Amino acid sequence: MTDRPLTLMAVHAHPDDEATGTGGVLARYAAEGIRTVLVTCTDGGCGDGPGVSSRAIPDTIRRPSP
């Protein structure tokens, strides 16, 4: 085992995919003190659902944290 703290990273294609996929897993491990990171590979700008717009995605989601 390593002395480094654990990090769980979930990679999803679209914003909000974690809501239907791994949201519960991320919440569970975050509650246990494990650092969780969510990566989305697109900004959702090409979505075709009603009201889908990249403007609706907060800037904090688009830019990586330091």
PDBQT receptor file of N, H, CA, C and O in Angstrom, charges set to zero:
ATOM      1  N   MET A   1       0.850  -1.188   0.000  1.00  0.00    +0.000 N 
ATOM      2  CA  MET A   1       0.000   0.000   0.000  1.00  0.00    +0.000 C 
ATOM      3  C   MET A   1       0.884   1.235   0.000  1.00  0.00    +0.000 C 
ATOM      4  O   MET A   1       2.020   1.193   0.471  1.00  0.00    +0.000 OA
ATOM      5  N   THR A   2       0.375   2.303  -0.514  1.00  0.00    +0.000 N 
ATOM      6  H   THR A   2      -0.548   2.337  -0.896  1.00  0.00    +0.000 HD
ATOM      7  CA  THR A   2       1.127   3.547  -0.613  1.00  0.00    +0.000 C 
ATOM      8  C   THR A   2       0.757   4.503   0.512  1.00  0.00    +0.000 C 
ATOM      9  O   THR A   2      -0.319   4.407   1.101  1.00  0.00    +0.000 OA
ATOM     10  N   ASP A   3       1.671   5.427   0.798  1.00  0.00    +0.000 N 
ATOM     11  H   ASP A   3       2.546   5.505   0.319  1.00  0.00    +0.000 HD
ATOM     12  CA  ASP A   3       1.398   6.440   1.815  1.00  0.00    +0.000 C 
ATOM     13  C   ASP A   3       0.650   7.632   1.234  1.00  0.00    +0.000 C 
ATOM     14  O   ASP A   3       0.212   8.515   1.972  1.00  0.00    +0.000 OA
ATOM     15  N   ARG A   4       0.506   7.659  -0.079  1.00  0.00    +0.000 N 
ATOM     16  H   ARG A   4       0.862   6.942  -0.679  1.00  0.00    +0.000 HD
ATOM     17  CA  ARG A   4      -0.206   8.771  -0.718  1.00  0.00    +0.000 C 
ATOM     18  C   ARG A   4      -1.707   8.622  -0.518  1.00  0.00    +0.000 C 
ATOM     19  O   ARG A   4      -2.231   7.508  -0.506  1.00  0.00    +0.000 OA
ATOM     20  N   PRO A   5      -2.405   9.761  -0.359  1.00  0.00    +0.000 N 
ATOM     21  CA  PRO A   5      -3.862   9.674  -0.228  1.00  0.00    +0.000 C 
ATOM     22  C   PRO A   5      -4.495   9.174  -1.528  1.00  0.00    +0.000 C 
ATOM     23  O   PRO A   5      -3.973   9.412  -2.617  1.00  0.00    +0.000 OA
ATOM     24  N   LEU A   6      -5.604   8.492  -1.396  1.00  0.00    +0.000 N 
ATOM     25  H   LEU A   6      -6.027   8.299  -0.511  1.00  0.00    +0.000 HD
ATOM     26  CA  LEU A   6      -6.297   7.967  -2.570  1.00  0.00    +0.000 C 
ATOM     27  C   LEU A   6      -7.070   9.065  -3.290  1.00  0.00    +0.000 C 
ATOM     28  O   LEU A   6      -7.580   9.995  -2.665  1.00  0.00    +0.000 OA
ATOM     29  N   THR A   7      -7.147   8.946  -4.606  1.00  0.00    +0.000 N 
ATOM     30  H   THR A   7      -6.733   8.191  -5.114  1.00  0.00    +0.000 HD
ATOM     31  CA  THR A   7      -7.973   9.819  -5.436  1.00  0.00    +0.000 C 
ATOM     32  C   THR A   7      -8.789   8.936  -6.365  1.00  0.00    +0.000 C 
ATOM     33  O   THR A   7      -8.256   8.026  -7.000  1.00  0.00    +0.000 OA
ATOM     34  N   LEU A   8     -10.073   9.208  -6.440  1.00  0.00    +0.000 N 
ATOM     35  H   LEU A   8     -10.506   9.948  -5.924  1.00  0.00    +0.000 HD
ATOM     36  CA  LEU A   8     -10.954   8.512  -7.375  1.00  0.00    +0.000 C 
ATOM     37  C   LEU A   8     -11.294   9.483  -8.497  1.00  0.00    +0.000 C 
ATOM     38  O   LEU A   8     -11.842  10.557  -8.248  1.00  0.00    +0.000 OA
ATOM     39  N   MET A   9     -10.970   9.110  -9.731  1.00  0.00    +0.000 N 
ATOM     40  H   MET A   9     -10.524   8.238  -9.934  1.00  0.00    +0.000 HD
ATOM     41  CA  MET A   9     -11.270   9.961 -10.876  1.00  0.00    +0.000 C 
ATOM     42  C   MET A   9     -12.290   9.258 -11.765  1.00  0.00    +0.000 C 
ATOM     43  O   MET A   9     -12.098   8.108 -12.159  1.00  0.00    +0.000 OA
ATOM     44  N   ALA A  10     -13.367   9.957 -12.073  1.00  0.00    +0.000 N 
ATOM     45  H   ALA A  10     -13.523  10.892 -11.752  1.00  0.00    +0.000 HD
ATOM     46  CA  ALA A  10     -14.383   9.452 -13.001  1.00  0.00    +0.000 C 
ATOM     47  C   ALA A  10     -14.293  10.283 -14.277  1.00  0.00    +0.000 C 
ATOM     48  O   ALA A  10     -14.278  11.513 -14.225  1.00  0.00    +0.000 OA
ATOM     49  N   VAL A  11     -14.235   9.609 -15.413  1.00  0.00    +0.000 N 
ATOM     50  H   VAL A  11     -14.248   8.610 -15.455  1.00  0.00    +0.000 HD
ATOM     51  CA  VAL A  11     -14.157  10.287 -16.709  1.00  0.00    +0.000 C 
ATOM     52  C   VAL A  11     -15.444   9.989 -17.474  1.00  0.00    +0.000 C 
ATOM     53  O   VAL A  11     -15.809   8.832 -17.682  1.00  0.00    +0.000 OA
ATOM     54  N   HIS A  12     -16.115  11.050 -17.882  1.00  0.00    +0.000 N 
ATOM     55  H   HIS A  12     -15.819  11.990 -17.712  1.00  0.00    +0.000 HD
ATOM     56  CA  HIS A  12     -17.379  10.919 -18.613  1.00  0.00    +0.000 C 
ATOM     57  C   HIS A  12     -17.319  11.744 -19.889  1.00  0.00    +0.000 C 
ATOM     58  O   HIS A  12     -16.604  12.743 -19.963  1.00  0.00    +0.000 OA
ATOM     59  N   ALA A  13     -18.067  11.319 -20.879  1.00  0.00    +0.000 N 
ATOM     60  H   ALA A  13     -18.648  10.507 -20.819  1.00  0.00    +0.000 HD
ATOM     61  CA  ALA A  13     -18.091  12.027 -22.161  1.00  0.00    +0.000 C 
ATOM     62  C   ALA A  13     -18.808  13.368 -22.061  1.00  0.00    +0.000 C 
ATOM     63  O   ALA A  13     -18.358  14.351 -22.650  1.00  0.00    +0.000 OA
ATOM     64  N   HIS A  14     -19.908  13.425 -21.330  1.00  0.00    +0.000 N 
ATOM     65  H   HIS A  14     -20.274  12.627 -20.852  1.00  0.00    +0.000 HD
ATOM     66  CA  HIS A  14     -20.760  14.616 -21.334  1.00  0.00    +0.000 C 
ATOM     67  C   HIS A  14     -21.011  15.133 -19.926  1.00  0.00    +0.000 C 
ATOM     68  O   HIS A  14     -21.008  14.362 -18.966  1.00  0.00    +0.000 OA
ATOM     69  N   PRO A  15     -21.230  16.447 -19.803  1.00  0.00    +0.000 N 
ATOM     70  CA  PRO A  15     -21.654  16.991 -18.514  1.00  0.00    +0.000 C 
ATOM     71  C   PRO A  15     -22.976  16.330 -18.127  1.00  0.00    +0.000 C 
ATOM     72  O   PRO A  15     -23.839  16.127 -18.980  1.00  0.00    +0.000 OA
ATOM     73  N   ASP A  16     -23.131  16.013 -16.919  1.00  0.00    +0.000 N 
ATOM     74  H   ASP A  16     -22.429  16.179 -16.226  1.00  0.00    +0.000 HD
ATOM     75  CA  ASP A  16     -24.290  15.377 -16.282  1.00  0.00    +0.000 C 
ATOM     76  C   ASP A  16     -24.325  13.862 -16.421  1.00  0.00    +0.000 C 
ATOM     77  O   ASP A  16     -25.223  13.224 -15.871  1.00  0.00    +0.000 OA
ATOM     78  N   ASP A  17     -23.370  13.259 -17.144  1.00  0.00    +0.000 N 
ATOM     79  H   ASP A  17     -22.640  13.777 -17.590  1.00  0.00    +0.000 HD
ATOM     80  CA  ASP A  17     -23.339  11.795 -17.227  1.00  0.00    +0.000 C 
ATOM     81  C   ASP A  17     -23.123  11.158 -15.857  1.00  0.00    +0.000 C 
ATOM     82  O   ASP A  17     -23.587  10.046 -15.611  1.00  0.00    +0.000 OA
ATOM     83  N   GLU A  18     -22.423  11.853 -14.971  1.00  0.00    +0.000 N 
ATOM     84  H   GLU A  18     -22.046  12.757 -15.171  1.00  0.00    +0.000 HD
ATOM     85  CA  GLU A  18     -22.198  11.289 -13.641  1.00  0.00    +0.000 C 
ATOM     86  C   GLU A  18     -23.504  11.174 -12.864  1.00  0.00    +0.000 C 
ATOM     87  O   GLU A  18     -23.637  10.332 -11.975  1.00  0.00    +0.000 OA
ATOM     88  N   ALA A  19     -24.467  12.027 -13.206  1.00  0.00    +0.000 N 
ATOM     89  H   ALA A  19     -24.359  12.711 -13.928  1.00  0.00    +0.000 HD
ATOM     90  CA  ALA A  19     -25.751  11.988 -12.501  1.00  0.00    +0.000 C 
ATOM     91  C   ALA A  19     -26.476  10.667 -12.740  1.00  0.00    +0.000 C 
ATOM     92  O   ALA A  19     -27.197  10.183 -11.866  1.00  0.00    +0.000 OA
ATOM     93  N   THR A  20     -26.287  10.091 -13.910  1.00  0.00    +0.000 N 
ATOM     94  H   THR A  20     -25.702  10.484 -14.619  1.00  0.00    +0.000 HD
ATOM     95  CA  THR A  20     -26.953   8.829 -14.215  1.00  0.00    +0.000 C 
ATOM     96  C   THR A  20     -26.009   7.638 -14.160  1.00  0.00    +0.000 C 
ATOM     97  O   THR A  20     -26.428   6.494 -14.338  1.00  0.00    +0.000 OA
ATOM     98  N   GLY A  21     -24.729   7.912 -13.910  1.00  0.00    +0.000 N 
ATOM     99  H   GLY A  21     -24.389   8.841 -13.765  1.00  0.00    +0.000 HD
ATOM    100  CA  GLY A  21     -23.758   6.826 -13.915  1.00  0.00    +0.000 C 
ATOM    101  C   GLY A  21     -23.064   6.614 -12.591  1.00  0.00    +0.000 C 
ATOM    102  O   GLY A  21     -23.347   5.645 -11.885  1.00  0.00    +0.000 OA
ATOM    103  N   THR A  22     -22.162   7.504 -12.249  1.00  0.00    +0.000 N 
ATOM    104  H   THR A  22     -21.932   8.290 -12.822  1.00  0.00    +0.000 HD
ATOM    105  CA  THR A  22     -21.287   7.267 -11.096  1.00  0.00    +0.000 C 
ATOM    106  C   THR A  22     -21.481   8.250  -9.946  1.00  0.00    +0.000 C 
ATOM    107  O   THR A  22     -20.673   8.275  -9.018  1.00  0.00    +0.000 OA
ATOM    108  N   GLY A  23     -22.529   9.052  -9.990  1.00  0.00    +0.000 N 
ATOM    109  H   GLY A  23     -23.186   9.031 -10.744  1.00  0.00    +0.000 HD
ATOM    110  CA  GLY A  23     -22.747  10.050  -8.940  1.00  0.00    +0.000 C 
ATOM    111  C   GLY A  23     -22.770   9.462  -7.542  1.00  0.00    +0.000 C 
ATOM    112  O   GLY A  23     -22.174  10.022  -6.622  1.00  0.00    +0.000 OA
ATOM    113  N   GLY A  24     -23.450   8.343  -7.374  1.00  0.00    +0.000 N 
ATOM    114  H   GLY A  24     -23.935   7.888  -8.121  1.00  0.00    +0.000 HD
ATOM    115  CA  GLY A  24     -23.522   7.706  -6.061  1.00  0.00    +0.000 C 
ATOM    116  C   GLY A  24     -22.178   7.198  -5.584  1.00  0.00    +0.000 C 
ATOM    117  O   GLY A  24     -21.854   7.294  -4.400  1.00  0.00    +0.000 OA
ATOM    118  N   VAL A  25     -21.398   6.658  -6.500  1.00  0.00    +0.000 N 
ATOM    119  H   VAL A  25     -21.661   6.580  -7.461  1.00  0.00    +0.000 HD
ATOM    120  CA  VAL A  25     -20.057   6.162  -6.154  1.00  0.00    +0.000 C 
ATOM    121  C   VAL A  25     -19.170   7.327  -5.730  1.00  0.00    +0.000 C 
ATOM    122  O   VAL A  25     -18.467   7.243  -4.723  1.00  0.00    +0.000 OA
ATOM    123  N   LEU A  26     -19.204   8.419  -6.503  1.00  0.00    +0.000 N 
ATOM    124  H   LEU A  26     -19.775   8.487  -7.321  1.00  0.00    +0.000 HD
ATOM    125  CA  LEU A  26     -18.402   9.593  -6.157  1.00  0.00    +0.000 C 
ATOM    126  C   LEU A  26     -18.803  10.143  -4.793  1.00  0.00    +0.000 C 
ATOM    127  O   LEU A  26     -17.941  10.471  -3.978  1.00  0.00    +0.000 OA
ATOM    128  N   ALA A  27     -20.094  10.243  -4.543  1.00  0.00    +0.000 N 
ATOM    129  H   ALA A  27     -20.794   9.976  -5.205  1.00  0.00    +0.000 HD
ATOM    130  CA  ALA A  27     -20.577  10.757  -3.260  1.00  0.00    +0.000 C 
ATOM    131  C   ALA A  27     -20.155   9.860  -2.104  1.00  0.00    +0.000 C 
ATOM    132  O   ALA A  27     -19.753  10.347  -1.048  1.00  0.00    +0.000 OA
ATOM    133  N   ARG A  28     -20.248   8.568  -2.302  1.00  0.00    +0.000 N 
ATOM    134  H   ARG A  28     -20.575   8.172  -3.160  1.00  0.00    +0.000 HD
ATOM    135  CA  ARG A  28     -19.884   7.625  -1.235  1.00  0.00    +0.000 C 
ATOM    136  C   ARG A  28     -18.414   7.767  -0.843  1.00  0.00    +0.000 C 
ATOM    137  O   ARG A  28     -18.086   7.877   0.339  1.00  0.00    +0.000 OA
ATOM    138  N   TYR A  29     -17.535   7.765  -1.842  1.00  0.00    +0.000 N 
ATOM    139  H   TYR A  29     -17.801   7.676  -2.802  1.00  0.00    +0.000 HD
ATOM    140  CA  TYR A  29     -16.118   7.851  -1.535  1.00  0.00    +0.000 C 
ATOM    141  C   TYR A  29     -15.722   9.228  -1.019  1.00  0.00    +0.000 C 
ATOM    142  O   TYR A  29     -14.838   9.337  -0.170  1.00  0.00    +0.000 OA
ATOM    143  N   ALA A  30     -16.360  10.274  -1.519  1.00  0.00    +0.000 N 
ATOM    144  H   ALA A  30     -17.079  10.185  -2.209  1.00  0.00    +0.000 HD
ATOM    145  CA  ALA A  30     -16.096  11.617  -0.989  1.00  0.00    +0.000 C 
ATOM    146  C   ALA A  30     -16.485  11.688   0.484  1.00  0.00    +0.000 C 
ATOM    147  O   ALA A  30     -15.776  12.298   1.284  1.00  0.00    +0.000 OA
ATOM    148  N   ALA A  31     -17.600  11.074   0.843  1.00  0.00    +0.000 N 
ATOM    149  H   ALA A  31     -18.176  10.579   0.193  1.00  0.00    +0.000 HD
ATOM    150  CA  ALA A  31     -18.039  11.050   2.241  1.00  0.00    +0.000 C 
ATOM    151  C   ALA A  31     -17.063  10.290   3.128  1.00  0.00    +0.000 C 
ATOM    152  O   ALA A  31     -16.977  10.551   4.327  1.00  0.00    +0.000 OA
ATOM    153  N   GLU A  32     -16.329   9.352   2.542  1.00  0.00    +0.000 N 
ATOM    154  H   GLU A  32     -16.398   9.140   1.567  1.00  0.00    +0.000 HD
ATOM    155  CA  GLU A  32     -15.327   8.596   3.291  1.00  0.00    +0.000 C 
ATOM    156  C   GLU A  32     -13.980   9.313   3.338  1.00  0.00    +0.000 C 
ATOM    157  O   GLU A  32     -13.010   8.782   3.880  1.00  0.00    +0.000 OA
ATOM    158  N   GLY A  33     -13.920  10.521   2.770  1.00  0.00    +0.000 N 
ATOM    159  H   GLY A  33     -14.708  10.952   2.331  1.00  0.00    +0.000 HD
ATOM    160  CA  GLY A  33     -12.698  11.310   2.833  1.00  0.00    +0.000 C 
ATOM    161  C   GLY A  33     -11.748  11.113   1.666  1.00  0.00    +0.000 C 
ATOM    162  O   GLY A  33     -10.635  11.639   1.677  1.00  0.00    +0.000 OA
ATOM    163  N   ILE A  34     -12.171  10.369   0.668  1.00  0.00    +0.000 N 
ATOM    164  H   ILE A  34     -13.075   9.942   0.659  1.00  0.00    +0.000 HD
ATOM    165  CA  ILE A  34     -11.321  10.153  -0.504  1.00  0.00    +0.000 C 
ATOM    166  C   ILE A  34     -11.548  11.290  -1.488  1.00  0.00    +0.000 C 
ATOM    167  O   ILE A  34     -12.686  11.639  -1.803  1.00  0.00    +0.000 OA
ATOM    168  N   ARG A  35     -10.455  11.860  -1.966  1.00  0.00    +0.000 N 
ATOM    169  H   ARG A  35      -9.531  11.576  -1.710  1.00  0.00    +0.000 HD
ATOM    170  CA  ARG A  35     -10.544  12.939  -2.952  1.00  0.00    +0.000 C 
ATOM    171  C   ARG A  35     -11.185  12.385  -4.217  1.00  0.00    +0.000 C 
ATOM    172  O   ARG A  35     -10.780  11.335  -4.717  1.00  0.00    +0.000 OA
ATOM    173  N   THR A  36     -12.192  13.097  -4.735  1.00  0.00    +0.000 N 
ATOM    174  H   THR A  36     -12.521  13.949  -4.329  1.00  0.00    +0.000 HD
ATOM    175  CA  THR A  36     -12.851  12.669  -5.965  1.00  0.00    +0.000 C 
ATOM    176  C   THR A  36     -12.689  13.745  -7.027  1.00  0.00    +0.000 C 
ATOM    177  O   THR A  36     -12.763  14.939  -6.738  1.00  0.00    +0.000 OA
ATOM    178  N   VAL A  37     -12.467  13.307  -8.254  1.00  0.00    +0.000 N 
ATOM    179  H   VAL A  37     -12.406  12.337  -8.489  1.00  0.00    +0.000 HD
ATOM    180  CA  VAL A  37     -12.265  14.213  -9.380  1.00  0.00    +0.000 C 
ATOM    181  C   VAL A  37     -13.191  13.764 -10.500  1.00  0.00    +0.000 C 
ATOM    182  O   VAL A  37     -13.265  12.578 -10.822  1.00  0.00    +0.000 OA
ATOM    183  N   LEU A  38     -13.888  14.713 -11.083  1.00  0.00    +0.000 N 
ATOM    184  H   LEU A  38     -13.828  15.677 -10.821  1.00  0.00    +0.000 HD
ATOM    185  CA  LEU A  38     -14.782  14.422 -12.200  1.00  0.00    +0.000 C 
ATOM    186  C   LEU A  38     -14.248  15.114 -13.446  1.00  0.00    +0.000 C 
ATOM    187  O   LEU A  38     -14.016  16.323 -13.441  1.00  0.00    +0.000 OA
ATOM    188  N   VAL A  39     -14.053  14.347 -14.508  1.00  0.00    +0.000 N 
ATOM    189  H   VAL A  39     -14.241  13.365 -14.511  1.00  0.00    +0.000 HD
ATOM    190  CA  VAL A  39     -13.571  14.878 -15.783  1.00  0.00    +0.000 C 
ATOM    191  C   VAL A  39     -14.667  14.674 -16.817  1.00  0.00    +0.000 C 
ATOM    192  O   VAL A  39     -15.179  13.567 -16.982  1.00  0.00    +0.000 OA
ATOM    193  N   THR A  40     -15.025  15.753 -17.514  1.00  0.00    +0.000 N 
ATOM    194  H   THR A  40     -14.609  16.653 -17.380  1.00  0.00    +0.000 HD
ATOM    195  CA  THR A  40     -15.946  15.629 -18.644  1.00  0.00    +0.000 C 
ATOM    196  C   THR A  40     -15.176  15.986 -19.902  1.00  0.00    +0.000 C 
ATOM    197  O   THR A  40     -14.415  16.953 -19.919  1.00  0.00    +0.000 OA
ATOM    198  N   CYS A  41     -15.372  15.215 -20.944  1.00  0.00    +0.000 N 
ATOM    199  H   CYS A  41     -15.990  14.429 -20.930  1.00  0.00    +0.000 HD
ATOM    200  CA  CYS A  41     -14.580  15.362 -22.166  1.00  0.00    +0.000 C 
ATOM    201  C   CYS A  41     -15.179  16.335 -23.167  1.00  0.00    +0.000 C 
ATOM    202  O   CYS A  41     -14.506  16.717 -24.124  1.00  0.00    +0.000 OA
ATOM    203  N   THR A  42     -16.417  16.745 -22.974  1.00  0.00    +0.000 N 
ATOM    204  H   THR A  42     -16.965  16.435 -22.196  1.00  0.00    +0.000 HD
ATOM    205  CA  THR A  42     -17.045  17.727 -23.852  1.00  0.00    +0.000 C 
ATOM    206  C   THR A  42     -17.748  18.764 -22.991  1.00  0.00    +0.000 C 
ATOM    207  O   THR A  42     -17.963  18.552 -21.798  1.00  0.00    +0.000 OA
ATOM    208  N   ASP A  43     -18.105  19.885 -23.603  1.00  0.00    +0.000 N 
ATOM    209  H   ASP A  43     -17.930  20.057 -24.572  1.00  0.00    +0.000 HD
ATOM    210  CA  ASP A  43     -18.802  20.924 -22.842  1.00  0.00    +0.000 C 
ATOM    211  C   ASP A  43     -20.315  20.826 -22.957  1.00  0.00    +0.000 C 
ATOM    212  O   ASP A  43     -21.032  21.644 -22.381  1.00  0.00    +0.000 OA
ATOM    213  N   GLY A  44     -20.803  19.851 -23.682  1.00  0.00    +0.000 N 
ATOM    214  H   GLY A  44     -20.221  19.187 -24.150  1.00  0.00    +0.000 HD
ATOM    215  CA  GLY A  44     -22.239  19.684 -23.836  1.00  0.00    +0.000 C 
ATOM    216  C   GLY A  44     -22.857  20.607 -24.863  1.00  0.00    +0.000 C 
ATOM    217  O   GLY A  44     -24.075  20.610 -25.043  1.00  0.00    +0.000 OA
ATOM    218  N   GLY A  45     -22.033  21.394 -25.542  1.00  0.00    +0.000 N 
ATOM    219  H   GLY A  45     -21.043  21.393 -25.396  1.00  0.00    +0.000 HD
ATOM    220  CA  GLY A  45     -22.531  22.380 -26.488  1.00  0.00    +0.000 C 
ATOM    221  C   GLY A  45     -23.244  21.809 -27.695  1.00  0.00    +0.000 C 
ATOM    222  O   GLY A  45     -24.020  22.518 -28.337  1.00  0.00    +0.000 OA
ATOM    223  N   CYS A  46     -23.009  20.563 -28.021  1.00  0.00    +0.000 N 
ATOM    224  H   CYS A  46     -22.379  19.988 -27.499  1.00  0.00    +0.000 HD
ATOM    225  CA  CYS A  46     -23.660  19.947 -29.184  1.00  0.00    +0.000 C 
ATOM    226  C   CYS A  46     -24.835  19.075 -28.781  1.00  0.00    +0.000 C 
ATOM    227  O   CYS A  46     -25.355  18.312 -29.595  1.00  0.00    +0.000 OA
ATOM    228  N   GLY A  47     -25.248  19.186 -27.547  1.00  0.00    +0.000 N 
ATOM    229  H   GLY A  47     -24.826  19.807 -26.886  1.00  0.00    +0.000 HD
ATOM    230  CA  GLY A  47     -26.384  18.392 -27.092  1.00  0.00    +0.000 C 
ATOM    231  C   GLY A  47     -27.646  18.762 -27.846  1.00  0.00    +0.000 C 
ATOM    232  O   GLY A  47     -27.789  19.884 -28.331  1.00  0.00    +0.000 OA
ATOM    233  N   ASP A  48     -28.557  17.811 -27.940  1.00  0.00    +0.000 N 
ATOM    234  H   ASP A  48     -28.442  16.899 -27.546  1.00  0.00    +0.000 HD
ATOM    235  CA  ASP A  48     -29.778  18.079 -28.689  1.00  0.00    +0.000 C 
ATOM    236  C   ASP A  48     -31.036  18.016 -27.827  1.00  0.00    +0.000 C 
ATOM    237  O   ASP A  48     -32.152  18.008 -28.344  1.00  0.00    +0.000 OA
ATOM    238  N   GLY A  49     -30.850  17.973 -26.535  1.00  0.00    +0.000 N 
ATOM    239  H   GLY A  49     -29.943  17.980 -26.114  1.00  0.00    +0.000 HD
ATOM    240  CA  GLY A  49     -32.008  17.949 -25.651  1.00  0.00    +0.000 C 
ATOM    241  C   GLY A  49     -32.615  19.337 -25.514  1.00  0.00    +0.000 C 
ATOM    242  O   GLY A  49     -31.958  20.331 -25.825  1.00  0.00    +0.000 OA
ATOM    243  N   PRO A  50     -33.851  19.420 -25.056  1.00  0.00    +0.000 N 
ATOM    244  CA  PRO A  50     -34.488  20.728 -24.891  1.00  0.00    +0.000 C 
ATOM    245  C   PRO A  50     -33.745  21.573 -23.869  1.00  0.00    +0.000 C 
ATOM    246  O   PRO A  50     -33.471  21.120 -22.758  1.00  0.00    +0.000 OA
ATOM    247  N   GLY A  51     -33.427  22.779 -24.241  1.00  0.00    +0.000 N 
ATOM    248  H   GLY A  51     -33.650  23.148 -25.143  1.00  0.00    +0.000 HD
ATOM    249  CA  GLY A  51     -32.757  23.700 -23.333  1.00  0.00    +0.000 C 
ATOM    250  C   GLY A  51     -31.290  23.425 -23.118  1.00  0.00    +0.000 C 
ATOM    251  O   GLY A  51     -30.691  24.022 -22.224  1.00  0.00    +0.000 OA
ATOM    252  N   VAL A  52     -30.680  22.546 -23.900  1.00  0.00    +0.000 N 
ATOM    253  H   VAL A  52     -31.167  22.061 -24.626  1.00  0.00    +0.000 HD
ATOM    254  CA  VAL A  52     -29.263  22.236 -23.733  1.00  0.00    +0.000 C 
ATOM    255  C   VAL A  52     -28.439  23.348 -24.350  1.00  0.00    +0.000 C 
ATOM    256  O   VAL A  52     -28.621  23.697 -25.517  1.00  0.00    +0.000 OA
ATOM    257  N   SER A  53     -27.540  23.898 -23.568  1.00  0.00    +0.000 N 
ATOM    258  H   SER A  53     -27.393  23.615 -22.620  1.00  0.00    +0.000 HD
ATOM    259  CA  SER A  53     -26.681  24.976 -24.047  1.00  0.00    +0.000 C 
ATOM    260  C   SER A  53     -25.404  24.969 -23.245  1.00  0.00    +0.000 C 
ATOM    261  O   SER A  53     -25.428  24.753 -22.033  1.00  0.00    +0.000 OA
ATOM    262  N   SER A  54     -24.281  25.206 -23.915  1.00  0.00    +0.000 N 
ATOM    263  H   SER A  54     -24.262  25.382 -24.899  1.00  0.00    +0.000 HD
ATOM    264  CA  SER A  54     -23.015  25.266 -23.175  1.00  0.00    +0.000 C 
ATOM    265  C   SER A  54     -23.010  26.452 -22.224  1.00  0.00    +0.000 C 
ATOM    266  O   SER A  54     -22.228  26.470 -21.273  1.00  0.00    +0.000 OA
ATOM    267  N   ARG A  55     -23.865  27.446 -22.458  1.00  0.00    +0.000 N 
ATOM    268  H   ARG A  55     -24.500  27.432 -23.230  1.00  0.00    +0.000 HD
ATOM    269  CA  ARG A  55     -23.946  28.589 -21.544  1.00  0.00    +0.000 C 
ATOM    270  C   ARG A  55     -24.519  28.183 -20.199  1.00  0.00    +0.000 C 
ATOM    271  O   ARG A  55     -24.296  28.857 -19.193  1.00  0.00    +0.000 OA
ATOM    272  N   ALA A  56     -25.248  27.097 -20.180  1.00  0.00    +0.000 N 
ATOM    273  H   ALA A  56     -25.430  26.550 -20.997  1.00  0.00    +0.000 HD
ATOM    274  CA  ALA A  56     -25.853  26.638 -18.932  1.00  0.00    +0.000 C 
ATOM    275  C   ALA A  56     -24.850  25.925 -18.034  1.00  0.00    +0.000 C 
ATOM    276  O   ALA A  56     -25.148  25.647 -16.872  1.00  0.00    +0.000 OA
ATOM    277  N   ILE A  57     -23.679  25.629 -18.555  1.00  0.00    +0.000 N 
ATOM    278  H   ILE A  57     -23.437  25.855 -19.498  1.00  0.00    +0.000 HD
ATOM    279  CA  ILE A  57     -22.659  24.921 -17.780  1.00  0.00    +0.000 C 
ATOM    280  C   ILE A  57     -21.796  25.954 -17.064  1.00  0.00    +0.000 C 
ATOM    281  O   ILE A  57     -21.195  26.808 -17.716  1.00  0.00    +0.000 OA
ATOM    282  N   PRO A  58     -21.724  25.895 -15.758  1.00  0.00    +0.000 N 
ATOM    283  CA  PRO A  58     -20.922  26.879 -15.025  1.00  0.00    +0.000 C 
ATOM    284  C   PRO A  58     -19.458  26.866 -15.452  1.00  0.00    +0.000 C 
ATOM    285  O   PRO A  58     -18.906  25.821 -15.795  1.00  0.00    +0.000 OA
ATOM    286  N   ASP A  59     -18.839  28.049 -15.426  1.00  0.00    +0.000 N 
ATOM    287  H   ASP A  59     -19.288  28.898 -15.147  1.00  0.00    +0.000 HD
ATOM    288  CA  ASP A  59     -17.425  28.170 -15.788  1.00  0.00    +0.000 C 
ATOM    289  C   ASP A  59     -16.541  27.294 -14.917  1.00  0.00    +0.000 C 
ATOM    290  O   ASP A  59     -15.500  26.820 -15.372  1.00  0.00    +0.000 OA
ATOM    291  N   THR A  60     -16.941  27.074 -13.678  1.00  0.00    +0.000 N 
ATOM    292  H   THR A  60     -17.787  27.459 -13.309  1.00  0.00    +0.000 HD
ATOM    293  CA  THR A  60     -16.107  26.261 -12.792  1.00  0.00    +0.000 C 
ATOM    294  C   THR A  60     -16.009  24.826 -13.270  1.00  0.00    +0.000 C 
ATOM    295  O   THR A  60     -15.044  24.133 -12.949  1.00  0.00    +0.000 OA
ATOM    296  N   ILE A  61     -16.984  24.372 -14.027  1.00  0.00    +0.000 N 
ATOM    297  H   ILE A  61     -17.768  24.935 -14.287  1.00  0.00    +0.000 HD
ATOM    298  CA  ILE A  61     -16.919  23.015 -14.557  1.00  0.00    +0.000 C 
ATOM    299  C   ILE A  61     -15.990  22.969 -15.761  1.00  0.00    +0.000 C 
ATOM    300  O   ILE A  61     -15.310  21.967 -15.984  1.00  0.00    +0.000 OA
ATOM    301  N   ARG A  62     -15.958  24.045 -16.536  1.00  0.00    +0.000 N 
ATOM    302  H   ARG A  62     -16.511  24.858 -16.355  1.00  0.00    +0.000 HD
ATOM    303  CA  ARG A  62     -15.150  24.056 -17.746  1.00  0.00    +0.000 C 
ATOM    304  C   ARG A  62     -13.658  24.180 -17.478  1.00  0.00    +0.000 C 
ATOM    305  O   ARG A  62     -12.852  23.663 -18.253  1.00  0.00    +0.000 OA
ATOM    306  N   ARG A  63     -13.280  24.841 -16.420  1.00  0.00    +0.000 N 
ATOM    307  H   ARG A  63     -13.935  25.261 -15.791  1.00  0.00    +0.000 HD
ATOM    308  CA  ARG A  63     -11.843  25.045 -16.208  1.00  0.00    +0.000 C 
ATOM    309  C   ARG A  63     -11.352  24.128 -15.089  1.00  0.00    +0.000 C 
ATOM    310  O   ARG A  63     -12.043  23.927 -14.090  1.00  0.00    +0.000 OA
ATOM    311  N   PRO A  64     -10.163  23.580 -15.266  1.00  0.00    +0.000 N 
ATOM    312  CA  PRO A  64      -9.615  22.699 -14.221  1.00  0.00    +0.000 C 
ATOM    313  C   PRO A  64      -9.247  23.490 -12.973  1.00  0.00    +0.000 C 
ATOM    314  O   PRO A  64      -8.883  24.662 -13.058  1.00  0.00    +0.000 OA
ATOM    315  N   SER A  65      -9.340  22.861 -11.844  1.00  0.00    +0.000 N 
ATOM    316  H   SER A  65      -9.636  21.908 -11.775  1.00  0.00    +0.000 HD
ATOM    317  CA  SER A  65      -8.928  23.530 -10.613  1.00  0.00    +0.000 C 
ATOM    318  C   SER A  65      -7.408  23.519 -10.520  1.00  0.00    +0.000 C 
ATOM    319  O   SER A  65      -6.748  22.655 -11.097  1.00  0.00    +0.000 OA
ATOM    320  N   PRO A  66      -6.863  24.480  -9.794  1.00  0.00    +0.000 N 
ATOM    321  CA  PRO A  66      -5.382  24.588  -9.698  1.00  0.00    +0.000 C 
ATOM    322  C   PRO A  66      -4.745  23.409  -9.011  1.00  0.00    +0.000 C 
ATOM    323  O   PRO A  66      -3.523  23.367  -8.863  1.00  0.00    +0.000 OA
TER     324      PRO A  66
